[in-house]
């Protein structure tokens, strides 16, 4: 549905994108992650035909964005980072204007207006001037304009910016309801926005794609092993020495504890089978086990690890 092949974009002497490639299938939701300034918005502007790449190509539903930009725009609903709003119009006038510009009229326009107002939670603000709206309601209005023509593809740049927690949940639920019927890319630097909506992420940093895949698979690649927490009612130095003797530990870090207890964070290879071996050790030594569990890596752990790895590789390349 969307094919990005080796796009590069320079702004003067600054390279914003460097050989960026990824693909989305029809009905797929993609979380596009990266720090501020990583190249997310530039990539989205190229996909939506607002910018042209210096090299590389993008196809949307088999259509080249440079050869037939108007045809591509008809298939896309786009919410840019800075929402394009006419602040002297009220919400109803603005959405009607956008719908007509998209070729809607009569009952078709009225039906889409009703759906967008309901889906985006704009009913109470429908007759207000856009300039009077809060930032959150302006964001909702921007999302409604992206949806007004019922596009096959949604490109959402920071769609929850300015929303309160309940509004964020509402937008998440809307994105999930649209899953399957629409192909969606949404960018964010707020990691907890991604996990409730999709498992597939592309991570960009300093203009380059540094990861693409399922969050669980990327975590294995980024973190390189499991993380365990162990708590024992016993003398700390003795327990630490016994744990080190188990071998296969990449890292053993003492944690704060009290009342005669000791706690450790352990990192080890995925195939080390440490949980069983620690249980055997505790029984053998007669210690009282207070805690033993694996703590899966979350998206934030993965993002930080991959980003730091990319930055270190970049510095080594420059050196």
C-alpha positions in Angstrom: 0.0 0.0 0.0 2.9 2.4 0.8 6.4 1.7 -0.4 9.2 4.0 0.6 12.5 3.3 -1.2 15.8 4.9 -0.4 14.6 8.5 0.1 17.2 11.1 0.9 16.4 14.8 1.7 18.8 17.6 2.3 18.1 21.1 3.6 21.2 23.1 2.6 24.1 21.3 4.2 21.9 19.4 6.7 20.9 15.8 5.7 17.4 15.3 7.1 16.8 11.8 5.6 19.5 9.3 4.6 18.4 6.3 2.5 15.1 5.8 4.3 13.1 2.7 3.2 10.1 0.8 4.6 6.8 -0.7 3.5 3.2 -0.9 4.7 0.6 -3.4 3.6 -3.0 -2.5 3.2 -4.8 -2.3 6.6 -1.6 -2.2 8.6 -1.0 0.3 11.4 2.6 1.6 11.8 4.0 3.5 14.7 6.7 5.8 13.4 9.0 6.6 16.3 12.0 8.9 16.8 13.3 11.8 18.9 12.4 15.3 18.0 14.3 16.3 14.8 14.9 12.7 13.8 13.2 13.0 10.4 9.6 11.8 11.1 7.8 14.9 9.8 10.0 15.2 6.7 9.3 11.6 5.8 5.5 12.2 6.2 5.6 15.3 4.1 7.3 13.4 1.3 4.7 10.6 1.4 1.9 13.1 1.3 3.5 15.1 -1.6 4.2 18.3 0.3 7.9 17.8 -0.2 9.9 16.1 -2.9 12.9 13.8 -2.1 16.3 14.6 -3.5 16.6 10.9 -4.4 14.6 7.7 -3.9 10.9 7.1 -4.6 7.6 6.7 -2.8 4.5 4.8 -4.1 1.1 5.0 -2.6 -1.3 2.3 -3.7 1.1 1.7 -6.7 1.1 5.4 -7.6 4.3 7.4 -7.7 4.0 10.5 -5.5 6.1 12.6 -7.9 4.3 11.5 -11.1 0.7 11.8 -9.9 0.6 13.9 -6.7 -3.1 14.9 -6.9 -4.2 11.3 -7.3 -2.1 10.4 -4.2 -3.6 13.2 -2.2 -7.1 11.9 -2.9 -6.2 8.6 -1.2 -4.7 10.2 1.9 -6.0 11.9 5.0 -3.2 13.9 6.5 -2.9 15.5 10.0 0.4 17.4 10.0 2.2 18.4 13.1 1.0 22.0 12.8 -2.7 21.6 12.1 -3.9 23.7 9.1 -6.9 25.5 10.5 -8.8 28.7 9.4 -9.3 30.2 12.9 -12.0 32.7 11.7 -14.3 29.8 10.7 -16.4 27.8 13.1 -15.9 24.0 13.2 -19.0 23.3 11.0 -17.9 25.8 8.4 -14.4 24.6 8.3 -15.2 20.8 8.0 -17.9 21.6 5.3 -15.3 23.6 3.4 -12.8 20.8 3.5 -15.4 18.2 2.6 -16.4 20.2 -0.5 -12.8 20.7 -1.5 -12.5 16.9 -1.3 -15.5 16.6 -3.7 -18.2 15.8 -1.2 -21.7 17.3 -1.3 -25.4 16.7 -0.4 -26.1 13.7 1.8 -22.6 12.3 1.4 -21.2 15.4 3.0 -23.8 15.5 5.8 -23.2 11.8 6.6 -19.4 12.3 6.8 -19.8 15.5 8.9 -22.0 13.6 11.4 -19.6 10.7 11.6 -16.4 12.9 12.0 -18.0 15.1 14.7 -19.1 12.0 16.6 -15.9 10.1 16.2 -13.6 13.0 17.1 -15.7 14.3 20.0 -16.6 17.7 18.6 -20.3 17.8 19.2 -20.1 20.4 22.0 -17.7 22.7 20.0 -19.4 22.3 16.6 -20.6 25.9 16.3 -17.7 27.6 18.0 -15.1 29.6 16.1 -11.9 27.6 15.7 -9.9 30.5 17.2 -11.8 30.1 20.5 -11.0 26.3 20.8 -8.5 24.8 23.2 -5.4 23.2 21.8 -7.0 19.8 22.3 -10.1 20.6 20.4 -8.1 22.2 17.6 -6.2 18.9 17.3 -9.5 17.0 17.2 -10.7 19.4 14.4 -7.5 18.7 12.5 -8.1 15.0 12.8 -11.7 15.4 11.6 -10.5 17.2 8.4 -8.1 14.3 7.8 -11.1 11.8 8.0 -13.8 13.9 6.2 -13.4 12.2 2.8 -13.1 8.6 4.3 -9.6 8.1 2.9 -7.9 4.7 2.5 -4.8 6.0 4.1 -4.2 8.1 7.2 -1.0 9.9 7.9 -1.0 11.3 11.5 1.9 13.4 12.7 1.7 13.5 16.6 -2.1 13.0 16.6 -2.5 13.2 20.4 -0.5 16.4 20.9 -2.2 18.7 23.3 -4.9 16.2 24.4 -5.7 15.3 28.0 -5.4 11.6 29.1 -9.1 10.9 28.4 -8.9 12.5 25.0 -5.8 10.5 24.2 -7.6 7.2 25.0 -10.4 8.3 22.7 -8.0 8.9 19.8 -6.3 5.6 20.5 -9.7 3.8 20.4 -10.6 5.6 17.2 -7.3 4.5 15.5 -8.0 0.9 16.7 -11.5 1.0 15.3 -10.1 2.1 11.9 -7.6 -0.7 11.9 -8.2 -3.1 9.0 -10.2 -0.7 7.0 -7.4 1.8 6.6 -3.7 1.9 6.3 -2.3 4.2 9.1 1.0 5.7 9.9 1.2 7.7 13.1 4.4 9.4 14.3 5.2 10.2 17.9 8.1 10.7 20.3 5.8 9.6 23.2 6.4 5.9 23.4 3.4 4.9 25.5 1.2 6.2 22.7 2.3 3.3 20.4 2.0 0.1 22.4 -1.8 0.2 22.9 -2.4 0.7 19.1 0.2 -1.5 17.2 3.0 -3.9 17.6 4.8 -2.8 14.4 7.2 0.1 14.7 9.8 1.8 12.6 12.4 3.8 14.6 14.2 6.7 12.9 17.2 8.6 14.4 19.3 11.3 12.8 17.6 10.7 9.5 18.2 7.0 9.3 16.0 4.0 9.9 17.6 2.1 12.9 14.8 -0.5 13.5 11.8 -1.9 11.8 9.6 -4.7 13.1 7.6 -6.2 16.0 8.2 -4.6 19.4 9.0 -8.0 20.9 11.5 -8.9 18.2 13.1 -5.5 18.4 13.5 -5.9 22.2 15.4 -9.1 21.8 17.7 -7.5 19.3 18.2 -4.3 21.3 18.5 -5.8 24.8 20.2 -9.1 23.9 18.8 -11.1 26.8 16.4 -11.4 29.7 16.0 -9.3 32.8 15.3 -11.0 36.1 14.6 -9.6 39.6 15.6 -11.8 42.6 14.8 -11.1 46.3 16.1 -13.4 49.1 16.0 -13.3 52.9 19.7 -13.8 53.4 23.0 -12.0 53.7 23.6 -9.9 50.6 27.3 -10.6 49.9 26.8 -14.4 50.3 23.9 -14.3 47.9 25.7 -12.1 45.4 28.7 -14.5 45.3 26.5 -17.6 44.8 24.6 -15.9 42.0 27.8 -15.0 40.2 29.0 -18.6 40.5 26.0 -19.6 38.4 27.7 -18.2 35.3 26.0 -16.9 32.1 25.3 -13.6 33.8 25.8 -10.5 31.6 25.1 -8.2 34.6 24.3 -8.5 38.3 23.3 -5.3 40.0 22.4 -5.1 43.8 19.2 -3.1 44.5 18.0 -1.4 47.7 16.3 -3.7 50.2 15.8 -3.9 54.0 14.8 -6.1 56.9 17.5 -8.6 56.2 16.5 -9.0 52.5 18.7 -8.5 49.5 17.5 -7.8 45.9 19.3 -8.0 42.6 18.6 -7.2 39.0 20.1 -9.8 36.6 20.6 -9.7 32.9 21.5 -12.9 31.0 21.2 -14.6 27.7 17.7 -15.7 26.6 18.7 -19.4 26.7 20.4 -19.3 30.2 17.4 -20.9 32.0 18.3 -18.8 35.1 14.9 -19.0 36.8 15.1 -22.7 37.3 18.8 -22.6 38.3 18.1 -19.8 40.9 15.2 -21.8 42.3 17.5 -24.8 42.7 20.2 -22.6 44.4 17.7 -21.1 46.8 16.5 -24.6 47.9 20.0 -25.9 48.2 21.1 -23.0 50.4 17.9 -23.0 52.5 17.2 -19.3 51.8 13.8 -17.8 51.9 12.8 -16.6 48.4 10.9 -13.4 48.4 10.9 -12.5 44.7 11.9 -14.2 41.4 10.4 -13.0 38.2 11.3 -11.9 34.7 10.7 -8.3 33.7 10.0 -8.0 30.0 11.6 -5.0 28.2 9.1 -2.4 27.2 9.1 -0.1 24.2 10.9 2.6 26.1 13.8 0.3 27.0 14.0 -0.8 23.3 13.9 2.7 21.9 16.6 4.0 24.2 18.9 1.0 23.6 18.5 1.2 19.8 18.9 5.0 19.7 22.0 5.0 21.8 23.5 2.2 19.7 22.8 4.2 16.6 24.4 7.4 18.0 27.5 5.4 19.1 27.9 3.9 15.7 27.4 7.4 14.1 30.1 8.9 16.3 32.5 6.0 15.5 31.8 6.5 11.8 32.6 10.3 12.1 35.8 9.5 14.2 
